[in-house]
């Protein structure tokens, strides 16, 4: 029997992450969700390394973890700023580092970013920390694509417009039009699959 490919999704208990987990399972992946709700904090170095050490193999990583704590910049506490960056950017750093240390040539990493972090796209009030985290994730994806290339690992980013999740309900971004998570999951899974080769270093802008 052919061994199933293995995919890790950070934030897999969330709206987009959960839809990605379901789509990966549908197309035959063994899936692992890293979220605090499911016992693995993807922004905690020790927990990431411990979880990575249990994987039988590692074919794909989808960095989808994020939080949004809305508020104007002048009202944002250092704790809220650090929590937002930790969840959305530190988690991507730690999980991607763990993946690069373990993936064989042919591995794929996907950064699930946002139009909030896309240069030149419209920004909305009350989301400064979130925008900073997503902008950082976009830059991290570009840098990783360069570093991972000699290893035979591809790194791509998808920058999503509004998606109907609990996060959208508190965001300053437009609530309509918006995607359902199930509509964007196949795009993310395609990037995480061998079918997207040889694409690497791309940032797909996906608007409803």
N, C-alpha and C positions, 0 to 999 in steps of 0.2 A: 504494500500500500504506500502511495506517495505521501510523504510528510507534508502536512498543511503549512502554508506560510504563516508567520506570526506577526501580528501588528499590535503596537501599543498606542493607545489614545489617551492623552492627558485631558482631564476634564471630561471623561467619558460618561459622567453622571449628569451632565448638562444637556441642554436642548440640542445644540449642534453636535456635541461630542457623542451623545446617546444615539443620534441618527447615524453618525459615522460608524459607531460600533455595530449597529444593526445592519448597515449596508455591507460592511466588511465581512460580517458573519454570513450574510446572504450569498456572497460571492466566494466563500470557502476559506476565509481566514480564521485562525485561532486568535481570539481577541483578548487583550488585557487592558482594562481601564484603570488608569492611575488618577484617583481623585481622593480628596480627604474623606468624602462620604463613603468611599469604598476601601479605605484603609491605607492608601498610599498618597502622601502629600508630595506632589511632583516638584514642589519648591523646597523640599527638604533633602539635602545631599545624602544623608544616611539612608533615608527611606527609598530614594531613587536607586542608589547603588544596591541596596538589599533586594529590591524588586527586580532589578535588571539581572542580578545573579541567578535568579530562579528561571529565567526564560530558556526554553530549549533551543531556540534560535531567535534571530531578530531580523525581520525582513522590511518592516515599515514602521515609521513613527509619525503620528499626527499630533502636533502640538495645538490643542484646542482649549486649554485651560485659560480662564480669564474671569475677572470680577469687575463690576462697575459700581463704584460708590459715588453717586452723583452729588455735585456741589460745585459752586464757583471756586476758583483757585484761591481767592482770599479767605474762603471758609474751610479749605481743605487742611486737615491736620497732617502732621508728619506721619502719624500712624496709618491714616487712610492712604496717603501717597505710597508709603512703603508696602502696604498690603496689596495695593493694586499692581505695582510693579513686580512684586514678589510672585503673585499669582500668574500674571500674564507674560512676564519676561524672564524672571529667574527660573521659573519652571521650564521654559523652553531651552534656556542655556543648559541646565542640569540634565534634562532628558536627552537633548541632542548630543551633549558630551558623552553621556553613557552609551548612546546608540553608536556614535562614531568609534568608540573604543571596542565595540563588539560586532558591528555589522560586517558582513562580507561584501565584496564587490557585488553590485546590483541592488544594494539597499536603497531605500527611499525615505526622505524626511519631508514632511509637509508642514508649513507654518500657516495656521488658520488666523489670518489677520483681518483687518477691517478697512473699509474706506476711510474710517477715522484716522488710520495710520498711513494713508496713501497720499503722497505729496501732491498738492494741488487740489485734492478733493475738498468739498465743502466740510467745514467743521461746525460743531454745534456747542452751545454753552453748557457748562456743568459737567464737562467730560475731560478736563485737562489731563488728569492722571491716566485715564484710560487711553487717550490719544497718545500720550508719551509712551506708554507701554506698547501699544500697537505699532507706533513708529519705530520703536526699538526692535520689535520682533521682525519688522520688514527689513531693517538694516542687518539684523543678525542672519536672516535667511540669505541675503546677498553675500555676506562674508562666508557663511558656511558652505555655500555652493562652490566658492573658490577653494576653500580648504579641503572639502570632501572630494573634489574632482579626482585628484591623484589616487584616492582610495577606491574609485569606481562607484561612489555613492552620489546619488542625485538629490538636490535640495530645491524645492519650489515653494512659493507662497501663493495663497489665494486671499484676495482682499474682498470681503463680502460687504454688500450693502445691507439694508435692514432685513433681519430675519426674525420671525415670530417666536421669540423665546421670552422667559420671564425677565431677562435683562433688558429687552427692548421696551418693556412696560415702564421702566424707570429712566430710560435713556432720553437724551435731548434730541435724538435723531428722529426723522419722520417715521411714523408707525404704518404708513400706507403710501405707496405700495410696499409690500414686503414679501420675502420668500417664506415658505415653510421649511423647517430644518430638513425634511425629507427631499426637498428639491435641490438643496445644495450638497447634500451628502454624496451623491454619485460623482460630482465634480471633484470633491476632495479625495474620494476613494480612487478615482482614475489617476490623480496625481500620485497617489501612494502605491500604484500598481506598476508592473513592468510595461503595461500598455502605453504609458506616457513617455517612454524612452524615445529619443535621447534628451528630452526636455530637462533642463536644469538651469537654475538661476532666474527663472521666470517669476513674474508676479501677475497672476490673472485677476483682473478687475471684473467682479461679477455684480451687476446691478439689477434690481427688480424692475 
